[in-house]
Amino acid sequence: MAATAVTAALAVGAPLAGADDSGGKNGRFTAGTPGVGDVYYPLAGNGGYDVRHYDIAGSYDPATDVWSATSTIEAVATADLYRFNLDFDGMTITSLTVGGKPAGWTRDGAELVVVPRQKVRAGSPMTIVTSYSGVPKEFVIPLEGFELRTGFMATDDGATVAGQPDVAAGWFPVNDHPRDKAAYTFHVTVPDGLGVVANGFLVGERSANGRTTFDWDAPEPMASYLATIDIGEWDVRQWSTPSGLPVYDAVDPDLLDDPVLGPAIDSSLSRQGEVLDVLSAAFGPYPFSTVGAIVDDQDDLFFALETQTRPVYSKYFWPDGGDAVVAHELAHQWYGDDVALEQWQDIWLNEGWATYAEWLWAEHEGFFTPQDALDFYLAVIPDDDPFWAFVIGEPPADDLFGEPVYLRGGLTLQVLRNRVGDADFFEIAKQWASQRSGGTGTTAQFIALAESVSGQQLDDLFDAWLFTGSKPEVTSLAGARSGSPDARSQDAASAVESWGSAFGRRIAHGRY
């Protein structure tokens, strides 16, 4: 009834019956925009308000895959609003209130249009409470040769939530774009015997009537796609790094029982503190107050994701370079999580830095240097290979996570390092993380920072490596530590090739 009434009201441009119509539709009050202007995902996110906190209280039934929840959004209006949008894709809404009063609403695809009973003035707080239930939506990303499943994915004993760019809307109403970060609290109820792992800190656990509720608090600003809840049987390990950072790891016990996977997972996760030390030396202090890992036995999970403070890992990565994947996802805690994207077009900033972090870890392990990686790929990838035609600064919208975004992104950073020198390069890395901590950044802003720190004009470098669909010319390796390609050791070349082959297999199986 409410949805039908609001649909009619919106169609004729009249306020919902009983609403405060001061100002009127053509007065000072406006409709919040459906989208924040992302050129690749024009309907992602919404305008007119800023979310400060999500509280998601839900119950999951593994027998039916039904998720029944109440989401409470605390937001502040940034415009005078008579209506606004949320992103919400699927499931059935049973009630929706704004400011404690029933609100009108209607749905248009993944857009949830909300008409509060009283208009909301700019600067005013809004509390939006939505109750809903159903089977959360899975998303499918077509890749070469197969389809990649993401979102809220059922497992044999629960569920795993992971995916990007816009999967959060599949399990809770949300302003689904990295520009609008918020704090999160989760209260997830499951049958006794199952556990729940999420972002942040486990702050409560209570049981009644055969069910247990787990309370998780993630107080640091987080982009919506980085939110996760993971339900199932877990082997939980809590420990601290040498620096005192609390670690919470959760691994499906079936994986630990596997004679190949178990030792590989154990070995890689035990080195998280060491990885963080290497990355902190390069990027500055770790940006969050906890860290850890989630490894579930999900047959269709073919990727890892940098879910904030606690990445989700596929079971398929571990026998083939698990340490590298850990380095990659932990690097994202700086670049991708703490410093998020302003536009999805700038995805190279996330994946380029994470790939570069893998090479820094390889150097730490004595395998090869980032310069060895640059020398190798310049030598072995033919000039006419499609790799070089892929413009990573403006990647195809239907191939946002293509392999060149990762590799060419990392190579771009090494070319930058060669141009500006080690000291300025790592100062750029640290300032990019510190100056934009808790916020977002763009390619243009990164270039401006690099030029400011180095005192150099770098348009030619970034134009060639980010925005040109051909193999860039490299005329100087000034600042390289490993010498020219002719002087590169065969051992280093072999190490890069081996690492690159494992990287290629990981990319072929999914994304991370």
C-alpha positions as semicolon CSV with decimal commas, in nm:
position;residue;x (nm);y (nm);z (nm)
1;M;0,000;0,000;0,000
2;A;0,265;0,253;0,103
3;A;0,481;0,179;-0,200
4;T;0,186;0,212;-0,435
5;A;0,076;0,538;-0,279
6;V;0,421;0,686;-0,298
7;T;0,466;0,574;-0,656
8;A;0,155;0,768;-0,746
9;A;0,262;1,068;-0,541
10;L;0,601;1,077;-0,706
11;A;0,449;1,032;-1,047
12;V;0,231;1,343;-1,017
13;G;0,502;1,542;-0,838
14;A;0,301;1,590;-0,519
15;P;0,420;1,541;-0,161
16;L;0,312;1,228;0,023
17;A;-0,015;1,281;0,205
18;G;0,047;1,407;0,557
19;A;0,398;1,529;0,484
20;D;0,521;1,874;0,576
21;D;0,508;2,049;0,239
22;S;0,658;2,382;0,343
23;G;0,868;2,502;0,055
24;G;0,700;2,258;-0,182
25;K;0,868;2,054;-0,449
26;N;0,954;2,367;-0,643
27;G;1,069;2,558;-0,337
28;R;1,391;2,522;-0,142
29;F;1,353;2,146;-0,089
30;T;1,494;1,910;-0,348
31;A;1,516;1,541;-0,426
32;G;1,848;1,382;-0,339
33;T;2,026;1,270;-0,653
34;P;2,022;0,899;-0,749
35;G;2,398;0,865;-0,778
36;V;2,706;1,065;-0,680
37;G;2,832;1,125;-1,032
38;D;3,066;0,829;-1,078
39;V;3,129;0,815;-1,452
40;Y;3,142;0,433;-1,453
41;Y;2,855;0,367;-1,212
42;P;2,621;0,667;-1,243
43;L;2,360;0,528;-1,001
44;A;2,609;0,418;-0,735
45;G;2,567;0,612;-0,413
46;N;2,324;0,898;-0,365
47;G;2,334;1,270;-0,305
48;G;2,178;1,491;-0,040
49;Y;2,310;1,332;0,278
50;D;2,620;1,199;0,451
51;V;2,597;0,868;0,639
52;R;2,784;0,863;0,969
53;H;2,693;0,517;1,101
54;Y;2,523;0,192;0,999
55;D;2,381;-0,045;1,260
56;I;2,281;-0,375;1,100
57;A;2,099;-0,628;1,318
58;G;2,009;-0,946;1,137
59;S;1,938;-1,317;1,164
60;Y;2,060;-1,571;0,910
61;D;1,906;-1,913;0,849
62;P;2,155;-2,141;0,671
63;A;1,878;-2,389;0,587
64;T;1,692;-2,136;0,370
65;D;1,959;-1,870;0,309
66;V;1,710;-1,611;0,436
67;W;1,856;-1,295;0,589
68;S;1,610;-1,101;0,807
69;A;1,744;-0,770;0,931
70;T;1,684;-0,420;1,054
71;S;1,923;-0,153;0,933
72;T;1,956;0,178;1,118
73;I;2,130;0,456;0,931
74;E;2,246;0,769;1,111
75;A;2,302;1,043;0,854
76;V;2,315;1,419;0,818
77;A;2,135;1,597;0,536
78;T;2,364;1,801;0,311
79;A;2,072;1,962;0,127
80;D;1,710;2,053;0,200
81;L;1,536;1,727;0,113
82;Y;1,179;1,627;0,049
83;R;1,295;1,286;-0,068
84;F;1,619;1,091;-0,105
85;N;1,747;0,762;-0,238
86;L;1,920;0,461;-0,090
87;D;2,079;0,175;-0,282
88;F;1,904;-0,154;-0,211
89;D;1,880;-0,444;-0,453
90;G;1,639;-0,727;-0,374
91;M;1,463;-0,867;-0,065
92;T;1,132;-0,749;0,078
93;I;1,092;-0,436;0,290
94;T;0,844;-0,470;0,576
95;S;0,880;-0,125;0,733
96;L;1,071;0,198;0,688
97;T;1,083;0,501;0,917
98;V;1,265;0,833;0,908
99;G;1,303;1,016;1,238
100;G;1,086;0,755;1,408
101;K;0,789;0,819;1,178
102;P;0,666;0,591;0,899
103;A;0,795;0,708;0,563
104;G;0,674;0,652;0,211
105;W;0,896;0,459;-0,022
106;T;0,909;0,301;-0,364
107;R;1,162;0,092;-0,553
108;D;1,308;0,143;-0,898
109;G;1,555;-0,133;-0,973
110;A;1,833;-0,102;-0,716
111;E;1,714;0,247;-0,613
112;L;1,504;0,281;-0,297
113;V;1,327;0,618;-0,306
114;V;1,231;0,743;0,041
115;V;0,980;1,020;0,115
116;P;0,998;1,121;0,483
117;R;0,682;1,243;0,653
118;Q;0,859;1,569;0,730
119;K;1,104;1,737;0,501
120;V;1,463;1,745;0,620
121;R;1,665;2,063;0,631
122;A;2,034;2,074;0,544
123;G;2,248;2,007;0,849
124;S;1,975;1,812;1,026
125;P;2,033;1,455;1,145
126;M;1,833;1,172;0,989
127;T;1,771;0,830;1,140
128;I;1,649;0,585;0,877
129;V;1,532;0,244;1,001
130;T;1,449;-0,027;0,747
131;S;1,329;-0,379;0,826
132;Y;1,353;-0,635;0,548
133;S;1,404;-1,003;0,473
134;G;1,475;-1,243;0,191
135;V;1,757;-1,424;0,018
136;P;2,035;-1,170;-0,042
137;K;2,137;-1,111;-0,398
138;E;2,445;-1,266;-0,551
139;F;2,615;-1,067;-0,824
140;V;2,784;-1,215;-1,129
141;I;3,076;-1,049;-1,306
142;P;3,145;-1,190;-1,654
143;L;3,516;-1,258;-1,705
144;E;3,704;-1,420;-1,987
145;G;3,609;-1,787;-1,977
146;F;3,384;-1,787;-1,673
147;E;3,155;-1,589;-1,445
148;L;3,275;-1,457;-1,110
149;R;3,024;-1,478;-0,825
150;T;3,032;-1,203;-0,564
151;G;2,813;-1,058;-0,292
152;F;2,633;-1,250;-0,018
153;M;2,732;-1,607;-0,105
154;A;2,595;-1,913;0,073
155;T;2,839;-2,180;0,191
156;D;2,775;-2,534;0,313
157;D;2,744;-2,407;0,671
158;G;2,668;-2,035;0,640
159;A;2,764;-1,746;0,415
160;T;3,051;-1,526;0,303
161;V;3,009;-1,162;0,199
162;A;3,265;-1,014;-0,040
163;G;3,270;-0,825;-0,366
164;Q;3,308;-0,494;-0,543
165;P;3,215;-0,242;-0,662
166;D;2,847;-0,228;-0,562
167;V;2,749;-0,547;-0,379
168;A;2,666;-0,394;-0,040
169;A;2,323;-0,297;-0,172
170;G;2,251;-0,668;-0,208
171;W;2,225;-0,720;0,169
172;F;2,146;-0,385;0,335
173;P;2,013;-0,039;0,237
174;V;2,317;0,178;0,181
175;N;2,475;0,480;0,020
176;D;2,683;0,248;-0,192
177;H;2,988;0,442;-0,305
178;P;3,334;0,479;-0,149
179;R;3,287;0,856;-0,125
180;D;3,047;0,815;0,167
181;K;3,240;0,630;0,436
182;A;3,083;0,551;0,772
183;A;3,132;0,353;1,091
184;Y;2,956;0,015;1,118
185;T;2,809;-0,203;1,390
186;F;2,683;-0,556;1,322
187;H;2,459;-0,776;1,540
188;V;2,425;-1,111;1,364
189;T;2,222;-1,401;1,504
190;V;2,289;-1,757;1,388
191;P;2,210;-2,111;1,508
192;D;2,422;-2,229;1,800
193;G;2,742;-2,392;1,681
194;L;2,807;-2,135;1,412
195;G;3,019;-1,824;1,445
196;V;3,020;-1,480;1,285
197;V;3,325;-1,281;1,180
198;A;3,311;-0,922;1,057
199;N;3,512;-0,602;1,035
200;G;3,660;-0,443;1,344
201;F;3,626;-0,588;1,693
202;L;3,410;-0,862;1,842
203;V;3,248;-0,672;2,132
204;G;2,975;-0,910;2,246
205;E;2,837;-1,262;2,225
206;R;2,517;-1,396;2,381
207;S;2,302;-1,707;2,340
208;A;1,931;-1,776;2,388
209;N;1,682;-2,027;2,254
210;G;1,930;-2,218;2,044
211;R;2,073;-1,913;1,870
212;T;2,376;-1,694;1,931
213;T;2,419;-1,326;1,852
214;F;2,761;-1,185;1,773
215;D;2,822;-0,811;1,803
216;W;3,096;-0,653;1,594
217;D;3,204;-0,289;1,596
218;A;3,400;-0,124;1,315
219;P;3,447;0,235;1,436
220;E;3,684;0,360;1,166
221;P;3,536;0,513;0,847
222;M;3,474;0,241;0,590
223;A;3,352;0,227;0,231
224;S;3,039;0,018;0,192
225;Y;3,187;-0,251;-0,034
226;L;3,443;-0,328;0,236
227;A;3,179;-0,431;0,491
228;T;3,157;-0,806;0,551
229;I;2,986;-1,061;0,770
230;D;3,100;-1,422;0,743
231;I;2,898;-1,703;0,895
232;G;2,999;-2,063;0,957
233;E;3,220;-2,289;1,162
234;W;3,553;-2,125;1,236
235;D;3,891;-2,201;1,380
236;V;3,955;-1,864;1,548
237;R;4,302;-1,750;1,643
238;Q;4,356;-1,428;1,836
239;W;4,708;-1,299;1,878
240;S;4,909;-0,979;1,856
241;T;5,187;-0,864;1,628
242;P;5,521;-0,770;1,789
243;S;5,406;-0,406;1,777
244;G;5,096;-0,496;1,981
245;L;4,836;-0,481;1,703
246;P;4,551;-0,725;1,780
247;V;4,496;-0,994;1,516
248;Y;4,176;-1,196;1,470
249;D;4,200;-1,477;1,215
250;A;3,911;-1,707;1,126
251;V;3,963;-2,010;0,903
252;D;3,720;-2,284;0,806
253;P;3,847;-2,591;0,997
254;D;3,796;-2,812;0,692
255;L;4,067;-2,613;0,515
256;L;4,308;-2,648;0,805
257;D;4,253;-3,025;0,799
258;D;4,367;-3,040;0,436
259;P;4,729;-3,166;0,425
260;V;4,825;-2,913;0,156
261;L;4,606;-2,612;0,233
262;G;4,630;-2,625;0,612
263;P;5,007;-2,574;0,646
264;A;5,009;-2,315;0,365
265;I;4,734;-2,108;0,529
266;D;4,898;-2,137;0,871
267;S;5,234;-2,028;0,736
268;S;5,108;-1,724;0,544
269;L;4,876;-1,594;0,815
270;S;5,147;-1,629;1,078
271;R;5,353;-1,377;0,880
272;Q;5,096;-1,097;0,879
273;G;5,292;-0,902;1,140
274;E;5,610;-0,929;0,934
275;V;5,425;-0,819;0,620
276;L;5,285;-0,518;0,805
277;D;5,634;-0,423;0,921
278;V;5,761;-0,423;0,561
279;L;5,464;-0,224;0,435
280;S;5,470;0,022;0,724
281;A;5,832;0,103;0,646
282;A;5,728;0,192;0,292
283;F;5,383;0,345;0,340
284;G;5,376;0,477;0,696
285;P;5,192;0,348;1,004
286;Y;4,922;0,086;0,959
287;P;4,600;0,289;0,946
288;F;4,363;0,078;1,156
289;S;4,340;-0,058;1,509
290;T;4,309;-0,430;1,430
291;V;4,389;-0,672;1,150
292;G;4,326;-1,033;1,055
293;A;4,197;-1,273;0,793
294;I;3,888;-1,470;0,693
295;V;3,938;-1,788;0,490
296;D;3,619;-1,978;0,410
297;D;3,559;-2,304;0,227
298;Q;3,346;-2,157;-0,052
299;D;3,383;-2,340;-0,382
300;D;3,272;-2,040;-0,590
301;L;3,486;-1,778;-0,415
302;F;3,765;-1,720;-0,666
303;F;3,910;-1,397;-0,531
304;A;4,039;-1,221;-0,225
305;L;3,904;-0,886;-0,112
306;E;4,048;-0,616;0,111
307;T;3,749;-0,607;0,346
308;Q;3,858;-0,346;0,598
309;T;4,077;-0,472;0,884
310;R;4,004;-0,835;0,793
311;P;4,047;-0,940;0,429
312;V;3,845;-1,230;0,288
313;Y;4,059;-1,488;0,107
314;S;3,970;-1,761;-0,140
315;K;4,086;-2,109;-0,052
316;Y;4,243;-2,137;-0,398
317;F;4,532;-1,892;-0,346
318;W;4,728;-2,061;-0,069
319;P;4,930;-2,333;-0,241
320;D;5,035;-2,084;-0,510
321;G;5,181;-1,783;-0,333
322;G;4,971;-1,715;-0,025
323;D;5,228;-1,474;0,119
324;A;5,195;-1,256;-0,191
325;V;4,818;-1,242;-0,160
326;V;4,845;-1,146;0,207
327;A;5,087;-0,866;0,113
328;H;4,849;-0,754;-0,160
329;E;4,539;-0,740;0,060
330;L;4,718;-0,582;0,354
331;A;4,857;-0,311;0,123
332;H;4,498;-0,232;0,033
333;Q;4,438;-0,136;0,395
334;W;4,640;0,176;0,311
335;Y;4,546;0,215;-0,055
336;G;4,185;0,126;-0,123
337;D;4,050;0,116;0,233
338;D;4,193;0,405;0,435
339;V;4,243;0,605;0,115
340;A;3,948;0,506;-0,101
341;L;3,863;0,586;-0,460
342;E;3,679;0,904;-0,551
343;Q;3,582;0,743;-0,883
344;W;3,599;0,377;-0,983
345;Q;3,785;0,488;-1,294
346;D;4,091;0,537;-1,070
347;I;4,107;0,169;-0,971
348;W;4,473;0,154;-1,076
349;L;4,557;0,352;-0,763
350;N;4,426;0,062;-0,554
351;E;4,562;-0,228;-0,754
352;G;4,887;-0,068;-0,865
353;W;4,996;0,001;-0,509
354;A;4,887;-0,345;-0,392
355;T;5,084;-0,508;-0,673
356;Y;5,385;-0,293;-0,588
357;A;5,353;-0,411;-0,229
358;E;5,386;-0,769;-0,353
359;W;5,714;-0,675;-0,516
360;L;5,837;-0,505;-0,200
361;W;5,760;-0,826;-0,015
362;A;5,943;-1,027;-0,283
363;E;6,243;-0,800;-0,230
364;H;6,221;-0,853;0,145
365;E;6,224;-1,229;0,085
366;G;6,528;-1,201;-0,143
367;F;6,347;-1,308;-0,462
368;F;6,362;-0,994;-0,681
369;T;6,322;-0,617;-0,666
370;P;6,049;-0,396;-0,815
371;Q;6,310;-0,288;-1,072
372;D;6,361;-0,651;-1,169
373;A;5,986;-0,672;-1,229
374;L;5,994;-0,363;-1,453
375;D;6,292;-0,495;-1,650
376;F;6,131;-0,835;-1,692
377;Y;5,791;-0,720;-1,815
378;L;5,937;-0,461;-2,050
379;A;6,151;-0,738;-2,200
380;V;5,897;-1,017;-2,230
381;I;5,567;-0,846;-2,319
382;P;5,573;-0,772;-2,695
383;D;5,512;-0,418;-2,813
384;D;5,190;-0,521;-2,988
385;D;5,051;-0,723;-2,697
386;P;4,699;-0,619;-2,587
387;F;4,850;-0,561;-2,243
388;W;4,994;-0,231;-2,363
389;A;4,674;-0,128;-2,543
390;F;4,484;-0,139;-2,214
391;V;4,458;0,220;-2,083
392;I;4,466;0,176;-1,707
393;G;4,383;0,540;-1,628
394;E;4,055;0,493;-1,816
395;P;3,996;0,116;-1,806
396;P;3,703;-0,037;-1,992
397;A;3,398;-0,028;-1,767
398;D;3,335;-0,396;-1,841
399;D;3,694;-0,492;-1,754
400;L;3,763;-0,272;-1,456
401;F;3,982;-0,537;-1,293
402;G;4,175;-0,646;-1,599
403;E;4,528;-0,777;-1,546
404;P;4,699;-0,459;-1,678
405;V;4,530;-0,254;-1,404
406;Y;4,737;-0,455;-1,158
407;L;5,066;-0,508;-1,341
408;R;5,087;-0,188;-1,543
409;G;4,978;-0,002;-1,230
410;G;5,271;-0,148;-1,038
411;L;5,509;-0,080;-1,327
412;T;5,393;0,282;-1,339
413;L;5,493;0,324;-0,977
414;Q;5,840;0,179;-1,039
415;V;5,889;0,415;-1,334
416;L;5,786;0,699;-1,103
417;R;6,039;0,578;-0,846
418;N;6,311;0,577;-1,109
419;R;6,225;0,931;-1,212
420;V;6,202;1,093;-0,869
421;G;6,441;0,874;-0,669
422;D;6,384;0,653;-0,367
423;A;6,353;0,926;-0,106
424;D;6,087;1,124;-0,288
425;F;5,905;0,811;-0,403
426;F;5,852;0,678;-0,054
427;E;5,770;1,026;0,070
428;I;5,496;1,038;-0,196
429;A;5,370;0,698;-0,076
430;K;5,359;0,810;0,286
431;Q;5,200;1,148;0,215
432;W;4,934;0,991;-0,009
433;A;4,838;0,766;0,281
434;S;4,860;1,027;0,557
435;Q;4,710;1,330;0,384
436;R;4,404;1,140;0,262
437;S;4,360;0,907;0,557
438;G;3,993;0,831;0,613
439;G;3,898;0,990;0,282
440;T;3,931;0,945;-0,092
441;G;4,167;1,039;-0,373
442;T;4,187;1,072;-0,750
443;T;4,454;1,016;-1,011
444;A;4,482;1,391;-1,066
445;Q;4,539;1,447;-0,695
446;F;4,803;1,174;-0,685
447;I;4,987;1,328;-0,980
448;A;4,972;1,670;-0,814
449;L;5,119;1,525;-0,494
450;A;5,398;1,348;-0,684
451;E;5,488;1,671;-0,860
452;S;5,475;1,870;-0,538
453;V;5,700;1,631;-0,345
454;S;5,950;1,581;-0,627
455;G;5,947;1,934;-0,765
456;Q;5,923;1,782;-1,114
457;Q;5,674;1,807;-1,398
458;L;5,549;1,450;-1,447
459;D;5,277;1,482;-1,708
460;D;5,479;1,293;-1,969
461;L;5,532;0,996;-1,738
462;F;5,171;0,960;-1,632
463;D;5,034;1,030;-1,980
464;A;5,250;0,751;-2,121
465;W;5,184;0,497;-1,849
466;L;4,822;0,568;-1,756
467;F;4,654;0,720;-2,058
468;T;4,832;0,587;-2,369
469;G;4,729;0,263;-2,537
470;S;5,077;0,159;-2,641
471;K;5,400;0,044;-2,483
472;P;5,573;0,341;-2,322
473;E;5,932;0,420;-2,409
474;V;6,169;0,387;-2,115
475;T;6,479;0,590;-2,189
476;S;6,631;0,606;-1,841
477;L;6,657;0,383;-1,541
478;A;6,805;0,653;-1,319
479;G;6,764;0,556;-0,958
480;A;6,733;0,184;-1,027
481;R;6,911;-0,031;-0,776
482;S;6,946;-0,344;-0,985
483;G;7,113;-0,196;-1,290
484;S;7,016;-0,220;-1,655
485;P;6,832;-0,520;-1,802
486;D;7,163;-0,655;-1,940
487;A;7,306;-0,667;-1,589
488;R;7,005;-0,825;-1,433
489;S;7,081;-1,164;-1,284
490;Q;6,923;-1,470;-1,436
491;D;6,811;-1,572;-1,091
492;A;6,614;-1,248;-1,053
493;A;6,457;-1,291;-1,396
494;S;6,355;-1,645;-1,312
495;A;6,211;-1,530;-0,980
496;V;6,003;-1,260;-1,149
497;E;5,884;-1,509;-1,409
498;S;5,784;-1,760;-1,142
499;W;5,609;-1,494;-0,936
500;G;5,442;-1,357;-1,247
501;S;5,318;-1,701;-1,348
502;A;5,160;-1,747;-1,007
503;F;5,015;-1,396;-1,035
504;G;4,872;-1,482;-1,376
505;R;4,711;-1,797;-1,242
506;R;4,556;-1,600;-0,956
507;I;4,422;-1,339;-1,198
508;A;4,292;-1,615;-1,427
509;H;4,098;-1,767;-1,138
510;G;3,951;-1,441;-1,018
511;R;4,060;-1,106;-0,878
512;Y;4,221;-0,978;-0,563
